[in-house]
Structures are given as structure tokens and as C-alpha cells.
Amino acid sequence: MILLTRKAEFSAAHYYWNDAWSEAENQRVFGKCANRNGHGHNYTLEVTVAGEVNPQTGFVVDLKRLKDLMHSEVVDVYDHRHLNLEIPEFRDRVPTVENIAVSAWERLEGKIPGAKLERVRVYETPDLYADCFGPEVSR
Amino acid sequence: MNVTFTRRYHFSASHRLDCEALSPQENRDVYGKCNNPHGHGHNYRVEVTVRGSIDPATGMVMNMADLDALVVGSVVERFHLANLNTDPLFQQEVPTTENLCRAIHRLVVAGLPQGKLDRIRIEETENNFFEYAGEAARG
């Protein structure tokens, strides 16, 4: 089995807010991230797929198809958007980097041609990232 | 979903690799340049990875502000701009980055709920890094 990883980037706005809480509680838990005017990041999406090397093509997966899929399912959806206001899954899910990784996993799972989705990593900054390994322990 | 959250921290410190049980010549043979009596230093990069389910109220595996307070307070402030050989943790152990990685694991795991810390990864330079997930993880 070979692991293959492809990167892509998108830029988006978000804020952290839980409607069930008071403004003071949101401020206490989320700090500056609770500013309702939002702020933004340059996110990096890393998608790792696992599979066998096709003896004819030498590919685990056609990188162009993986790139197109990452763009159509995630990057083109999130890029230059306000995640809270424009992306359906974040209406009831705080758009933390953990939840963005989970959401990207859900958008990509089952769509990789001929390979298994192994890991979705999302960097919010170079010093902060989340990994989603799917619903089961896959390590 | 199986999710981890990773935060990267930075500190700069000096050290000298020298084992009391070895002769001066043996130390020079084993540690080479790292045995220079006057020491040398690195810009260390530490990745702290925590695991767990995402709290639906916050969208977080762990509040980053709490993790920052723990790691900055117990690790970064302790080692930044310090000589590792003078730290009580390295009176019996050579401050190799292997040992530093385990020492940081001990300091961080002590401040987290059981099972929360996934691993410590430390880069001594861009070309070498060390990871420690605790003894239990060796299975």
C-alpha cells in the first residue's frame, strides 16, 4: 500500500459562536474569535489517500483527478466564502479547524477513484492544524 | 470521527551532549561536534497533538487557549533562551532531542486529562525530528 498526499489552498472568513450561549459566555470561551464581524485565514488542505500502485499506470490515483475532486468538493466551495454565513454544514457546526477537517472528510469520502481516503489535514496557520482520520481508528 | 488537533510552538535553547560515564575521548567519538565544551544551540519546533471527540458546543477537541497556557507555561518558558544542561531534568540525562522529547511529553501529559495527549513531535533542525507518544503507545 502506498500513501499519496496532495495539497491545495483556500482562503475564507469565519467566527466562533454558539447560539445557545450568552454573548459573555461566547467571549469567555472563544475570545477574539467570537468577533461577529469575522476574521480570515489562508487554509491549507492536505488530502492523503491510500491504495495499491496500478501496474499499468504506476499511479495510486490519477493526481489530476484527485486535484479536481479536492477543488470541486472543498476548495471551490470554501474559497473566498464566509464559512458561517455561506456554507450549510457550518450553520450548526462551529467552523473550527477540527470541524473544517471533518467537513472536508465528509465531502471527499467515497469519491476517491480507486483509493481509500486515509487522512484529511487542514492547516489554519502554519502553527495550527487538525487531522481527521474518519469515523474509525485507521492508524 | 477520529480527530486530532496539533499546535506548533517554538523555543531556542543551547545544549552540550556529554555523558559522564564516558571518557572525554569516547564523548568526542560518540557526539562529535555536539560535544563541544562550550555548547551550541537550536531553534526547536515542538508539535503538541491532542486527540478526542469534538465538543459539539465549541467545535473543539480542546480549547487552544488552554493548550497554549499549559505548553507555554510548562515548556516554552522553561526552555526558551536557556541552557538545557542546567535544567534539573537534564542532570541525570543527556539533553539529546530524544530525551528532550520525552521530557516535554512528561511535562505536558501532567497537565492534561488522561488519554488526551496523542504525541509530542520535536524538530531540532529542519532535517531531523523526533516523536514520542508515551510508552503505552508502543503496544
Interface residues (C-beta under 8 A of the other chain):
Chain A: Y16 N18 A20 W21 V29 F30 G31 R93 V94 P95 T96 V97 E98 N99 A101 V102 W105 P126 D127 L128 Y129 A130 D131 C132 F133 G134 P135 E136 V137 S138
Chain B: M1 N2 V3 T4 F5 T6 R7 R8 Y9 T49 I54 P56 A57 T58 G59 M60 V61 N63 M64 A65
